[in-house]
Amino acid sequence: MIRSSLAVAALLAASSLSAQEEIYSAEGSFVAGGDPSANRHVIPVEAGMSIEVIVYGDNIDTTVNATLPDGETLYNDDYEGLDAGFTRTMTSGGALEIVAAPLSSGTTGTYRVVVRTLPPPESIEVGDVVNGRLSDGGGMRYELSGQAGDRIVIDLKSYDFDAYLTLTEANGNELTDDDGGDEGYNSRLHYMFKGDETITITASSLGSDSGRFELSVSALSNDVAASISGRLTADSPRGYDGTRYERHEIEGEAGETLTIMLDSDEFDPVLYVSNPDGSNLIRDDDGGENNNSLAVVSLVEDGVYAIYVTSFSESQGAYTLTIYR
């Protein structure tokens, strides 16, 4: 399934979020009608430095706008609970500018900006498996570079804690998963690179617990087995629970891995896949981008697998079903 020519540039690196050194700390106040520049902070940074920035609010939902030395701009709302922040490796040295603000205009109160350095990361190749250990409730941070169109699946597994995955795009946007893995409290994220970029993967626990974990990053095929355009309508059949659906079939072989994407601009799609005997294989609601569905399934037997297209709230409209193998 995985093509040898897949251009994921295997630059992965790890660092413990618990091993940090504070390089900047300052307090400030949000004042109704105040000058935003009063909440501007400038911190000198060096090229290659990995940092974590957090704006801690005193019972305030904070935001942060940042301008990096290379001109890149970032915005974040809820990095850690209601506190805004981000992690990034500096591509050039100079001044890091941070502007703190409350999420709701007019909110008043105090806040504190903290900037910490992270230790240098270790490299790993895509396709390898990382075995690590979380301690003191900290997390492990990884960086992965890829090219536009590359597709990957990230799995975080642990028998010791409830696994929690965070993927941070180059623009600061975050994707998270708690229990989307294949069993128990494991986590899984799927991602397609929107351009030549570096993303950050953070392996952590939902309850700040400690323990051993296994993290893997695998390439997914870009070979399209089928692409179907369809529509949920008032004439679509109803399932046993009254939900309208459209049914599609694909023949598979034991040992195959399929990636199934269900996209719609007109409703929130929900995807079901059943085994040849009719038993449920997988359900996915928002595994893809936005509210779309995406599922990666490993087939255990030869036969015809059924794919059911439904909507989250009985909505109707057009959809596209794409299957990669």
Backbone bond lengths (Angstrom), bond angles and torsions (degrees), N, CA, C in turn:
res aa  C-N    CA-C-N  psi(-1)  N-CA   C-N-CA  omega(-1)  CA-C   N-CA-C  phi
1 M - - - 1.450 - - 1.508 111.27 -
2 I 1.343 117.77 -38.35 1.454 120.45 -176.93 1.515 109.14 -83.87
3 R 1.314 118.36 124.73 1.446 122.55 -179.40 1.522 109.48 -80.46
4 S 1.337 117.06 136.46 1.459 120.24 -178.96 1.512 111.76 -66.88
5 S 1.339 117.85 -20.64 1.457 121.24 -178.50 1.515 112.78 -87.71
6 L 1.321 117.57 2.07 1.464 119.76 -179.91 1.511 109.47 -56.39
7 A 1.342 115.60 129.39 1.467 119.47 -170.18 1.505 113.68 -96.86
8 V 1.325 117.00 41.78 1.466 117.72 171.30 1.518 106.84 -77.51
9 A 1.310 116.57 117.14 1.461 120.59 -176.82 1.500 109.35 -76.44
10 A 1.175 124.61 98.52 1.457 126.30 -166.20 1.517 113.61 -65.50
11 L 1.315 115.06 71.08 1.464 119.00 173.63 1.507 107.34 -112.94
12 L 1.295 115.91 96.40 1.460 122.09 179.32 1.508 107.44 -117.29
13 A 1.345 115.49 140.31 1.446 116.72 178.92 1.498 110.02 -144.52
14 A 1.316 116.26 152.82 1.452 120.02 -175.19 1.502 111.84 -128.70
15 S 1.335 114.53 149.26 1.461 120.12 172.65 1.509 109.03 -154.41
16 S 1.298 116.92 151.20 1.457 121.37 -179.46 1.504 110.20 -86.35
17 L 1.350 116.15 125.42 1.454 120.12 178.91 1.519 111.24 -70.17
18 S 1.328 116.24 -16.67 1.454 118.10 -179.21 1.526 111.84 -80.49
19 A 1.352 117.38 -19.15 1.461 121.24 179.78 1.519 108.68 -97.07
20 Q 1.321 117.46 84.52 1.447 122.90 -173.73 1.521 110.96 -126.72
21 E 1.346 114.69 153.89 1.456 121.29 175.08 1.523 108.56 -123.44
22 E 1.315 116.46 123.57 1.459 121.17 -178.65 1.526 109.95 -76.38
23 I 1.347 116.33 125.65 1.462 120.36 -179.59 1.528 112.14 -114.14
24 Y 1.327 117.07 -9.35 1.464 119.34 179.80 1.515 109.10 -157.61
25 S 1.322 116.23 137.79 1.460 122.02 175.40 1.515 108.11 -151.40
26 A 1.328 116.12 129.89 1.464 120.37 179.82 1.512 109.45 -151.44
27 E 1.322 115.73 145.71 1.456 121.70 177.69 1.521 109.88 -104.80
28 G 1.325 115.49 154.40 1.453 121.11 179.09 1.508 110.93 -154.30
29 S 1.328 115.48 177.75 1.467 121.12 -178.63 1.516 109.94 -133.59
30 F 1.324 115.42 141.32 1.456 121.96 171.17 1.524 107.65 -94.10
31 V 1.326 116.42 122.58 1.457 122.28 -177.37 1.521 108.78 -119.78
32 A 1.324 117.11 131.58 1.464 121.16 179.20 1.522 109.39 -58.27
33 G 1.337 115.45 125.49 1.456 119.97 179.97 1.511 114.05 74.14
34 G 1.338 117.19 10.17 1.454 121.01 -177.52 1.520 112.76 -77.68
35 D 1.318 115.94 169.83 1.456 122.87 -179.91 1.533 109.17 -79.19
36 P 1.358 118.84 118.74 1.467 120.58 -179.28 1.523 113.08 -57.40
37 S 1.343 116.89 -28.52 1.460 119.27 -178.55 1.525 111.96 -65.26
38 A 1.340 116.34 -17.63 1.462 119.38 177.85 1.523 111.18 -67.61
39 N 1.339 116.57 -18.66 1.461 121.46 -179.73 1.527 111.12 -107.49
40 R 1.325 115.60 27.74 1.465 122.78 178.30 1.528 108.84 -96.99
41 H 1.325 115.08 132.72 1.460 120.90 -178.97 1.525 108.59 -128.22
42 V 1.310 117.56 135.33 1.461 123.09 -179.61 1.524 108.70 -120.13
43 I 1.330 115.57 124.95 1.461 121.35 -176.11 1.524 108.98 -125.63
44 P 1.325 119.08 126.87 1.463 120.96 176.04 1.527 110.63 -73.34
45 V 1.331 116.55 133.27 1.463 121.44 179.05 1.517 109.12 -132.93
46 E 1.326 115.73 162.50 1.451 121.94 -179.09 1.521 110.46 -112.72
47 A 1.337 116.61 152.32 1.457 121.52 177.02 1.524 109.87 -60.25
48 G 1.341 115.91 136.30 1.454 121.30 -179.41 1.507 114.26 87.50
49 M 1.333 117.40 -7.82 1.459 120.84 -179.59 1.530 110.14 -75.43
50 S 1.329 116.74 130.20 1.465 121.69 174.12 1.518 108.01 -98.06
51 I 1.330 116.56 128.47 1.459 120.17 -175.25 1.523 111.46 -131.95
52 E 1.317 114.78 158.74 1.461 122.91 170.80 1.519 107.57 -123.68
53 V 1.322 116.41 129.99 1.465 122.92 178.73 1.523 108.26 -116.73
54 I 1.336 117.41 130.45 1.463 121.76 175.90 1.521 109.20 -135.18
55 V 1.339 115.63 133.96 1.462 122.04 174.12 1.525 107.00 -105.90
56 Y 1.326 116.11 102.77 1.464 121.99 -178.80 1.530 109.29 -85.25
57 G 1.324 116.66 122.09 1.456 120.74 177.20 1.514 111.77 -99.21
58 D 1.317 116.32 146.15 1.463 121.89 175.58 1.527 107.88 -84.99
59 N 1.356 115.42 86.93 1.471 122.18 -174.61 1.523 111.34 59.53
60 I 1.339 116.13 35.65 1.461 122.79 179.84 1.522 108.58 -128.90
61 D 1.327 116.68 136.73 1.460 122.51 173.09 1.525 107.12 -80.72
62 T 1.329 117.21 109.28 1.462 120.79 -172.84 1.526 112.60 -97.42
63 T 1.332 115.41 161.68 1.457 123.57 171.62 1.520 108.44 -130.99
64 V 1.327 115.45 161.08 1.463 119.73 176.79 1.518 109.40 -140.23
65 N 1.322 115.88 133.06 1.456 123.78 169.18 1.520 106.91 -111.05
66 A 1.323 116.99 128.31 1.459 120.43 -177.12 1.520 110.55 -129.25
67 T 1.313 115.39 144.11 1.455 122.26 172.21 1.520 107.71 -119.71
68 L 1.333 116.48 118.68 1.450 121.66 -178.21 1.526 110.39 -82.18
69 P 1.329 118.09 162.49 1.464 120.44 -179.03 1.526 113.99 -57.04
70 D 1.342 117.62 -28.91 1.463 119.91 -179.72 1.521 112.81 -84.96
71 G 1.347 117.21 3.72 1.457 121.36 178.35 1.509 114.63 96.31
72 E 1.327 118.24 -10.47 1.464 121.03 178.22 1.524 109.70 -64.71
73 T 1.340 115.87 139.10 1.460 120.58 178.32 1.523 109.92 -113.14
74 L 1.325 116.32 145.00 1.457 122.88 -178.87 1.516 109.90 -132.58
75 Y 1.331 115.39 147.48 1.469 121.25 172.17 1.517 107.81 -134.35
76 N 1.337 116.76 139.43 1.453 120.31 176.54 1.515 109.97 -147.21
77 D 1.346 114.97 148.05 1.458 120.94 176.98 1.528 109.91 -109.33
78 D 1.318 118.41 -72.71 1.467 121.69 -171.99 1.527 111.31 -109.33
79 Y 1.308 117.04 81.25 1.468 122.29 178.19 1.520 111.20 -78.89
80 E 1.318 116.73 -44.86 1.466 122.79 -179.46 1.521 107.63 -136.04
81 G 1.332 116.46 96.02 1.460 119.60 -171.80 1.518 109.39 65.79
82 L 1.332 116.85 -128.32 1.464 121.35 177.76 1.522 112.08 -90.06
83 D 1.317 116.77 0.28 1.461 120.62 -177.97 1.523 110.67 -90.34
84 A 1.328 116.16 130.86 1.457 121.97 -179.15 1.524 110.50 -78.86
85 G 1.332 116.14 157.56 1.453 120.12 177.09 1.512 111.95 170.36
86 F 1.317 115.75 -175.53 1.465 120.99 178.69 1.525 108.91 -168.62
87 T 1.327 115.73 164.19 1.456 122.20 169.77 1.517 107.93 -121.82
88 R 1.301 116.24 145.19 1.462 120.00 -179.11 1.529 109.99 -162.06
89 T 1.328 115.71 147.93 1.459 121.83 172.01 1.519 108.23 -99.36
90 M 1.311 117.10 124.76 1.458 122.06 -175.35 1.534 110.78 -71.99
91 T 1.324 116.62 126.62 1.461 121.05 177.62 1.520 111.74 -84.47
92 S 1.325 116.87 -16.62 1.465 121.27 177.26 1.517 108.85 -150.68
93 G 1.321 115.86 158.42 1.445 120.33 179.28 1.516 111.79 -88.78
94 G 1.322 115.99 164.68 1.457 120.63 179.76 1.510 111.18 142.47
95 A 1.324 115.47 -146.18 1.465 121.07 -176.46 1.523 110.81 -101.02
96 L 1.327 115.95 126.60 1.462 122.98 171.58 1.519 107.30 -96.28
97 E 1.335 116.40 119.70 1.464 120.78 -177.98 1.521 109.86 -104.70
98 I 1.323 116.20 128.45 1.461 122.79 -178.86 1.522 109.13 -123.92
99 V 1.332 116.58 130.99 1.459 121.66 174.56 1.525 107.77 -120.05
100 A 1.325 116.45 117.11 1.463 122.29 179.47 1.519 109.99 -92.59
101 A 1.343 115.95 146.33 1.465 120.71 178.73 1.520 109.17 -156.29
102 P 1.343 117.57 156.80 1.466 120.05 173.86 1.523 109.52 -79.08
103 L 1.332 116.58 151.08 1.461 119.75 179.05 1.520 110.81 -64.68
104 S 1.330 116.72 -41.38 1.463 121.50 -179.96 1.521 109.44 -96.95
105 S 1.320 115.48 121.78 1.463 120.28 -179.60 1.526 110.39 -58.83
106 G 1.316 116.08 136.55 1.451 120.80 179.08 1.510 114.42 93.50
107 T 1.338 116.95 -9.67 1.459 120.07 177.48 1.531 109.91 -67.23
108 T 1.308 116.37 136.76 1.460 120.66 179.40 1.525 110.19 -117.13
109 G 1.325 115.42 156.95 1.454 120.37 179.27 1.509 111.16 147.51
110 T 1.312 115.88 -173.87 1.457 120.99 -176.61 1.527 111.21 -108.38
111 Y 1.327 114.70 160.86 1.458 121.17 178.93 1.526 108.68 -149.51
112 R 1.332 115.00 169.99 1.458 120.59 176.50 1.519 109.09 -140.39
113 V 1.330 116.55 130.56 1.460 122.92 176.50 1.524 108.82 -98.30
114 V 1.322 116.19 128.77 1.463 121.44 177.50 1.526 108.65 -127.39
115 V 1.327 115.97 131.18 1.461 122.10 176.18 1.523 107.92 -120.25
116 R 1.332 115.72 126.80 1.460 121.02 -179.01 1.522 109.84 -124.94
117 T 1.319 116.16 146.55 1.461 120.24 173.15 1.522 109.34 -88.19
118 L 1.316 115.79 151.51 1.458 122.62 176.38 1.521 108.43 -112.93
119 P 1.320 118.59 147.82 1.465 120.69 -179.38 1.523 111.37 -66.74
120 P 1.340 117.49 158.87 1.471 120.97 -179.85 1.524 110.96 -58.03
121 P 1.328 118.06 142.29 1.470 121.16 -179.18 1.525 112.37 -81.06
122 E 1.322 116.11 161.67 1.459 123.75 173.55 1.524 108.40 -105.80
123 S 1.333 117.50 145.68 1.463 121.25 -175.40 1.532 111.66 -91.75
124 I 1.341 115.02 153.60 1.469 122.63 177.55 1.515 107.83 -151.87
125 E 1.321 117.43 149.35 1.459 122.07 -179.00 1.525 110.94 -88.96
126 V 1.326 115.83 144.78 1.461 120.54 173.61 1.524 108.92 -60.57
127 G 1.312 116.46 135.27 1.451 121.77 -176.58 1.512 112.81 102.06
128 D 1.331 116.70 -18.21 1.460 120.27 176.18 1.525 110.30 -80.46
129 V 1.294 115.96 168.26 1.462 122.75 176.40 1.526 108.28 -118.01
130 V 1.337 115.64 130.43 1.463 121.38 179.70 1.520 108.94 -102.17
131 N 1.308 116.95 126.80 1.458 122.17 172.91 1.518 108.09 -108.82
132 G 1.325 116.51 123.81 1.452 120.69 -176.40 1.507 111.59 -142.07
133 R 1.314 114.30 -174.45 1.462 120.51 -179.51 1.515 109.70 -142.40
134 L 1.333 116.42 130.10 1.453 121.74 173.27 1.520 108.40 -88.36
135 S 1.328 116.20 137.47 1.458 120.57 177.91 1.514 109.67 -133.68
136 D 1.316 116.14 149.09 1.467 122.63 177.68 1.523 112.34 57.04
137 G 1.334 116.48 29.00 1.457 119.72 177.46 1.509 113.90 71.53
138 G 1.338 117.37 10.62 1.455 120.50 -178.88 1.511 111.98 -80.27
139 G 1.343 116.52 -176.91 1.448 122.18 179.16 1.508 110.02 -128.00
140 M 1.332 116.11 168.17 1.456 122.28 174.80 1.520 108.00 -115.53
141 R 1.330 114.87 130.28 1.463 121.03 -174.74 1.526 110.09 -108.62
142 Y 1.326 115.08 136.26 1.457 121.27 -178.68 1.525 109.32 -129.06
143 E 1.331 115.91 147.71 1.461 120.54 175.59 1.521 109.44 -120.07
144 L 1.330 115.06 133.90 1.460 121.29 -177.07 1.516 109.68 -130.48
145 S 1.316 117.29 127.22 1.461 122.05 177.79 1.519 109.90 -103.82
146 G 1.324 116.20 140.46 1.454 121.04 179.14 1.507 111.18 -149.64
147 Q 1.307 117.04 174.79 1.453 123.35 -179.58 1.522 110.52 -111.84
148 A 1.311 115.85 158.24 1.460 122.02 -176.71 1.529 110.76 -52.36
149 G 1.326 115.60 129.32 1.456 121.20 177.99 1.514 114.78 94.16
150 D 1.328 117.70 -16.69 1.466 119.90 176.95 1.523 109.64 -63.77
151 R 1.323 116.85 139.50 1.457 121.64 -178.07 1.522 109.13 -123.94
152 I 1.327 115.96 134.87 1.460 120.97 -177.36 1.526 110.54 -135.89
153 V 1.322 115.13 161.80 1.463 121.87 170.53 1.526 107.00 -126.98
154 I 1.326 116.03 134.47 1.461 122.91 -178.17 1.524 107.99 -115.51
155 D 1.326 117.07 125.91 1.462 121.82 179.53 1.521 109.97 -120.05
156 L 1.333 115.92 131.85 1.457 122.78 174.53 1.522 107.77 -121.26
157 K 1.347 116.30 118.72 1.462 121.19 -176.38 1.527 110.13 -124.08
158 S 1.327 115.38 142.81 1.458 120.32 176.29 1.521 110.22 -156.92
159 Y 1.332 115.71 142.43 1.458 121.68 172.03 1.525 110.81 -95.73
160 D 1.338 116.79 -6.02 1.464 121.03 -174.05 1.522 114.05 -100.70
161 F 1.330 117.98 -22.95 1.462 120.17 -176.56 1.524 110.59 -153.04
162 D 1.319 115.27 168.09 1.461 123.06 177.32 1.524 107.64 -79.93
163 A 1.325 116.45 105.75 1.465 121.70 -173.31 1.526 111.75 -67.41
164 Y 1.342 114.93 143.07 1.464 120.85 -179.65 1.526 108.57 -139.46
165 L 1.323 116.22 121.54 1.463 122.73 -177.95 1.522 110.70 -107.53
166 T 1.330 115.86 138.88 1.460 121.85 172.17 1.520 108.62 -128.55
167 L 1.328 116.34 131.16 1.456 122.27 175.33 1.517 107.56 -117.13
168 T 1.327 116.45 121.85 1.456 121.62 -179.91 1.517 109.12 -110.03
169 E 1.335 115.91 119.83 1.451 120.64 178.81 1.526 110.61 -74.17
170 A 1.326 115.77 169.01 1.458 120.42 -177.90 1.521 112.13 -60.64
171 N 1.341 117.18 -28.16 1.468 120.28 -179.43 1.525 112.86 -87.13
172 G 1.333 117.24 3.74 1.456 121.25 178.50 1.516 114.41 94.61
173 N 1.341 118.09 -9.47 1.462 120.59 178.17 1.525 109.85 -66.04
174 E 1.333 116.57 139.69 1.456 120.93 -175.85 1.525 112.52 -116.01
175 L 1.336 115.72 139.81 1.452 123.82 171.29 1.520 106.78 -118.21
176 T 1.328 117.01 139.08 1.460 119.95 -178.23 1.522 110.85 -132.63
177 D 1.333 115.68 157.16 1.461 120.82 174.00 1.518 109.26 -148.54
178 D 1.329 115.01 139.27 1.460 120.97 177.36 1.527 110.13 -104.59
179 D 1.326 117.37 -68.44 1.464 120.78 -173.42 1.522 112.64 -118.10
180 G 1.334 117.70 39.16 1.456 120.16 -178.77 1.506 114.02 -89.08
181 G 1.339 117.71 6.55 1.450 121.38 -178.77 1.509 113.02 -76.17
182 D 1.343 115.07 -173.73 1.461 119.14 -172.87 1.521 113.68 -80.53
183 E 1.340 118.59 -13.87 1.460 119.39 179.58 1.519 109.82 -162.45
184 G 1.336 115.56 153.83 1.458 120.96 173.42 1.509 113.56 55.50
185 Y 1.344 114.90 -131.42 1.456 121.24 -176.61 1.524 111.83 -104.32
186 N 1.314 117.39 27.80 1.455 120.99 178.80 1.522 110.99 -78.38
187 S 1.336 115.58 161.42 1.465 121.12 -177.51 1.523 110.52 -120.45
188 R 1.333 115.02 150.67 1.467 120.85 177.95 1.522 109.47 -148.05
189 L 1.319 115.88 137.09 1.458 122.34 174.16 1.519 109.08 -131.33
190 H 1.335 115.33 139.72 1.458 121.62 172.92 1.521 107.85 -109.28
191 Y 1.323 116.13 146.32 1.464 118.04 -177.61 1.522 110.29 -150.81
192 M 1.334 115.16 140.97 1.453 121.79 171.42 1.522 107.80 -118.98
193 F 1.311 116.77 124.69 1.457 120.94 -179.11 1.525 110.16 -65.89
194 K 1.325 115.44 127.28 1.464 120.93 -178.62 1.517 111.62 -82.18
195 G 1.305 116.46 -17.58 1.456 122.78 178.60 1.512 108.01 -165.39
196 D 1.328 116.80 -175.71 1.456 120.16 174.24 1.524 106.92 -72.74
197 E 1.311 116.88 108.85 1.460 120.03 -171.40 1.517 110.82 -152.76
198 T 1.316 114.64 169.11 1.460 122.36 174.72 1.518 108.56 -118.34
199 I 1.307 116.09 126.05 1.457 121.27 178.02 1.526 109.20 -107.21
200 T 1.325 115.56 160.26 1.460 121.31 178.57 1.522 109.45 -115.23
201 I 1.312 116.53 128.99 1.457 123.15 178.82 1.521 108.33 -111.24
202 T 1.323 116.76 126.40 1.460 120.75 178.23 1.524 109.54 -116.41
203 A 1.322 115.96 119.56 1.462 122.39 176.26 1.520 108.29 -96.36
204 S 1.327 116.57 120.93 1.462 120.23 -177.90 1.519 109.27 -148.84
205 S 1.326 115.99 -177.97 1.462 121.41 178.10 1.515 109.27 -112.79
206 L 1.327 115.91 147.76 1.459 120.58 -177.15 1.516 111.33 -64.78
207 G 1.312 117.74 -36.13 1.458 120.59 -176.79 1.509 114.11 -106.95
208 S 1.344 117.43 23.93 1.468 122.23 -178.88 1.526 111.37 57.19
209 D 1.341 116.12 35.61 1.460 120.97 178.36 1.528 110.64 -87.65
210 S 1.319 116.09 168.32 1.456 122.16 179.34 1.523 109.87 -111.11
211 G 1.335 115.72 164.10 1.449 119.76 177.04 1.513 112.42 146.78
212 R 1.319 114.83 178.91 1.462 121.41 -178.08 1.531 110.78 -84.92
213 F 1.333 114.46 152.59 1.461 119.78 178.59 1.520 110.08 -146.48
214 E 1.323 114.20 164.39 1.461 122.57 174.22 1.525 107.99 -127.77
215 L 1.319 116.27 124.50 1.463 121.86 179.93 1.516 108.91 -119.29
216 S 1.325 116.30 130.58 1.462 120.41 177.99 1.522 110.10 -132.91
217 V 1.319 115.71 145.65 1.461 122.77 175.58 1.515 107.27 -126.38
218 S 1.318 116.82 118.89 1.460 121.93 -176.08 1.519 110.47 -122.11
219 A 1.326 115.61 146.65 1.459 121.17 176.29 1.522 109.97 -81.25
220 L 1.319 116.16 143.24 1.459 121.98 176.50 1.518 109.65 -109.23
221 S 1.308 115.85 148.79 1.456 121.24 -177.53 1.522 111.88 -68.11
222 N 1.323 115.47 147.56 1.461 121.63 172.04 1.528 111.42 -104.41
223 D 1.340 117.08 9.99 1.462 121.43 -179.73 1.528 109.72 -82.45
224 V 1.312 116.82 115.55 1.465 122.26 -176.93 1.527 109.92 -83.01
225 A 1.336 116.13 119.01 1.463 120.98 176.97 1.520 111.14 -85.54
226 A 1.336 116.38 -32.71 1.466 120.74 179.85 1.517 109.35 -160.80
227 S 1.328 115.05 144.82 1.463 121.40 173.95 1.521 107.35 -136.26
228 I 1.325 115.94 119.70 1.460 121.53 -172.45 1.518 109.77 -124.17
229 S 1.314 116.31 128.69 1.461 121.68 173.12 1.518 108.05 -101.82
230 G 1.319 116.73 127.09 1.455 120.53 -178.00 1.510 111.89 -141.83
231 R 1.336 115.78 -173.07 1.463 120.22 -178.94 1.530 109.68 -151.68
232 L 1.326 115.90 132.37 1.461 121.72 168.83 1.516 107.94 -84.89
233 T 1.333 116.64 127.83 1.460 120.49 -177.41 1.526 109.91 -133.99
234 A 1.322 114.70 178.05 1.465 120.52 176.82 1.523 111.07 -67.16
235 D 1.336 116.99 -16.69 1.459 121.12 179.06 1.526 112.72 -93.68
236 S 1.322 117.95 -3.40 1.470 120.46 178.29 1.524 109.47 -65.05
237 P 1.338 117.68 144.21 1.471 119.83 -179.52 1.525 111.47 -65.44
238 R 1.318 115.33 159.10 1.461 121.26 178.63 1.527 110.06 -106.23
239 G 1.333 115.55 144.14 1.449 120.90 175.96 1.518 111.06 -82.59
240 Y 1.332 116.19 -175.24 1.467 120.56 -177.83 1.523 112.20 -62.55
241 D 1.347 117.01 -25.36 1.465 120.11 -179.96 1.521 112.50 -95.97
242 G 1.328 116.25 7.15 1.456 120.61 178.04 1.507 114.68 90.34
243 T 1.326 117.92 -3.72 1.463 121.48 -178.72 1.522 110.59 -76.92
244 R 1.321 116.16 132.98 1.462 120.19 177.11 1.530 109.53 -74.34
245 Y 1.342 115.60 146.59 1.459 119.45 -177.47 1.527 110.62 -149.99
246 E 1.331 114.77 163.11 1.456 122.81 167.57 1.525 106.83 -124.33
247 R 1.331 116.40 139.45 1.468 121.78 -173.82 1.525 110.48 -112.63
248 H 1.335 115.06 135.49 1.462 121.66 175.72 1.522 108.14 -131.90
249 E 1.329 116.70 157.17 1.456 120.61 -178.00 1.523 110.88 -127.87
250 I 1.335 114.81 149.82 1.457 120.69 172.64 1.521 108.26 -143.88
251 E 1.323 116.11 138.43 1.454 120.70 179.08 1.523 109.17 -87.98
252 G 1.325 115.91 132.44 1.455 120.11 -177.69 1.509 112.44 -133.06
253 E 1.335 114.62 166.67 1.453 121.29 179.47 1.520 110.22 -121.60
254 A 1.307 115.93 149.94 1.460 120.90 178.54 1.523 110.15 -57.10
255 G 1.319 115.97 134.38 1.461 120.91 -179.83 1.510 114.07 95.21
256 E 1.329 117.75 -14.45 1.463 120.78 177.88 1.526 110.98 -73.03
257 T 1.323 115.33 151.20 1.461 121.15 172.15 1.520 108.53 -119.44
258 L 1.312 116.49 125.82 1.461 122.52 179.50 1.520 109.81 -111.90
259 T 1.313 115.30 140.12 1.461 121.41 170.19 1.518 107.09 -110.05
260 I 1.327 116.87 122.02 1.462 122.00 -174.80 1.520 108.93 -118.27
261 M 1.320 116.32 121.62 1.459 122.22 -179.98 1.521 109.49 -114.60
262 L 1.328 116.75 131.23 1.457 122.97 177.59 1.520 108.06 -122.71
263 D 1.325 116.44 112.48 1.466 121.94 -175.42 1.523 110.57 -119.24
264 S 1.324 115.66 143.46 1.461 121.48 174.18 1.517 109.82 -153.52
265 D 1.328 115.53 138.36 1.463 121.49 173.48 1.521 111.49 -94.14
266 E 1.359 116.69 -2.36 1.459 120.08 -172.32 1.527 113.70 -114.37
267 F 1.333 118.31 -14.14 1.462 120.46 176.47 1.527 109.04 -157.23
268 D 1.329 115.14 165.68 1.464 121.98 178.14 1.528 107.82 -84.85
269 P 1.339 118.38 103.18 1.463 120.02 -172.89 1.524 113.40 -80.15
270 V 1.328 114.86 148.21 1.461 122.63 174.39 1.524 107.57 -127.18
271 L 1.321 115.82 134.95 1.459 122.24 -172.87 1.525 110.69 -114.75
272 Y 1.327 116.12 133.81 1.464 122.16 172.89 1.526 108.57 -124.68
273 V 1.335 116.37 142.02 1.463 121.56 174.08 1.522 107.42 -128.55
274 S 1.339 116.36 131.83 1.465 120.02 179.83 1.523 110.55 -116.47
275 N 1.317 115.36 151.60 1.458 122.68 177.88 1.529 110.50 -72.02
276 P 1.340 116.92 168.06 1.469 119.38 178.19 1.521 113.66 -56.50
277 D 1.351 118.30 -27.78 1.464 120.09 179.43 1.523 112.56 -86.01
278 G 1.330 117.31 1.67 1.456 121.28 177.65 1.515 114.74 95.25
279 S 1.315 118.45 -9.71 1.468 120.61 178.92 1.526 110.17 -72.87
280 N 1.325 115.27 153.93 1.460 120.04 -176.94 1.526 110.85 -73.37
281 L 1.332 116.40 132.18 1.457 121.79 177.69 1.523 111.18 -98.54
282 I 1.337 116.85 -45.37 1.463 120.09 -178.97 1.518 109.72 -161.45
283 R 1.325 115.33 151.22 1.462 123.07 172.08 1.517 107.81 -128.41
284 D 1.330 116.82 139.73 1.462 119.57 176.06 1.518 109.50 -142.12
285 D 1.333 114.40 137.74 1.462 120.60 177.60 1.525 110.49 -106.75
286 D 1.327 117.59 -68.66 1.466 121.28 -173.03 1.518 112.65 -117.84
287 G 1.346 117.53 37.67 1.459 119.89 -179.36 1.508 114.37 -73.29
288 G 1.340 117.41 -17.59 1.455 120.66 178.38 1.509 111.66 -95.05
289 E 1.333 116.09 -165.99 1.449 120.15 178.97 1.523 110.40 -71.99
290 N 1.326 114.71 150.78 1.459 121.69 -178.15 1.531 108.34 55.52
291 N 1.334 118.07 -126.45 1.468 120.28 179.58 1.522 112.40 -103.43
292 N 1.318 117.18 14.88 1.456 120.58 -177.55 1.526 111.35 -79.19
293 S 1.336 115.16 165.58 1.462 121.12 -176.58 1.520 110.70 -106.46
294 L 1.329 115.22 145.25 1.458 121.57 176.74 1.518 108.29 -150.65
295 A 1.331 116.44 129.01 1.460 120.97 -179.30 1.519 109.77 -136.50
296 V 1.323 115.72 139.62 1.459 122.53 173.50 1.521 107.30 -112.25
297 V 1.337 117.12 120.49 1.462 120.84 -174.98 1.524 110.39 -125.15
298 S 1.321 115.55 139.89 1.460 122.37 174.36 1.524 107.96 -102.91
299 L 1.312 116.96 122.72 1.460 121.69 -175.93 1.526 110.22 -82.98
300 V 1.325 115.70 136.78 1.466 120.40 -175.74 1.525 112.55 -106.01
301 E 1.338 117.40 -7.64 1.458 119.72 179.91 1.518 110.15 -153.91
302 D 1.321 115.52 158.65 1.459 120.86 174.66 1.521 108.87 -73.13
303 G 1.329 115.86 147.76 1.451 118.80 176.47 1.508 112.80 148.59
304 V 1.324 114.88 -173.17 1.462 122.30 -178.97 1.526 108.94 -99.22
305 Y 1.314 115.87 123.06 1.464 122.63 -179.88 1.525 109.24 -103.15
306 A 1.323 115.85 136.01 1.466 121.24 -179.33 1.525 109.86 -97.94
307 I 1.330 115.07 138.62 1.465 122.18 177.71 1.522 107.51 -118.82
308 Y 1.333 115.87 124.40 1.462 121.04 -178.04 1.524 109.81 -110.21
309 V 1.320 115.34 128.11 1.463 122.64 176.86 1.521 108.17 -101.27
310 T 1.337 117.20 120.64 1.463 121.69 177.04 1.525 108.73 -133.51
311 S 1.325 115.93 176.41 1.467 120.48 177.62 1.522 109.22 -118.93
312 F 1.328 115.56 154.30 1.458 120.70 -177.30 1.521 111.92 -69.60
313 S 1.327 117.41 -34.15 1.472 119.66 -172.80 1.527 112.27 -131.85
314 E 1.340 115.89 40.40 1.460 120.35 176.36 1.527 112.89 60.88
315 S 1.323 117.24 24.56 1.464 120.24 177.51 1.521 109.53 -82.22
316 Q 1.324 115.40 167.23 1.454 121.49 -179.62 1.521 109.45 -129.38
317 G 1.345 115.48 162.63 1.449 118.80 177.57 1.516 112.11 149.34
318 A 1.328 114.81 -175.33 1.460 121.84 -176.86 1.528 110.89 -82.27
319 Y 1.329 114.73 152.59 1.464 120.44 177.63 1.526 109.59 -147.86
320 T 1.328 115.27 163.72 1.460 122.29 174.02 1.521 108.77 -127.40
321 L 1.321 116.18 126.70 1.459 122.55 178.47 1.529 107.91 -110.45
322 T 1.338 116.49 120.22 1.460 121.61 -178.79 1.519 109.10 -121.90
323 I 1.340 115.72 131.69 1.460 121.54 -178.53 1.524 108.90 -120.44
324 Y 1.336 115.87 125.81 1.465 122.23 176.98 1.526 108.64 -109.21
325 R 1.353 115.83 142.62 1.468 118.71 177.73 1.518 110.14 -143.90
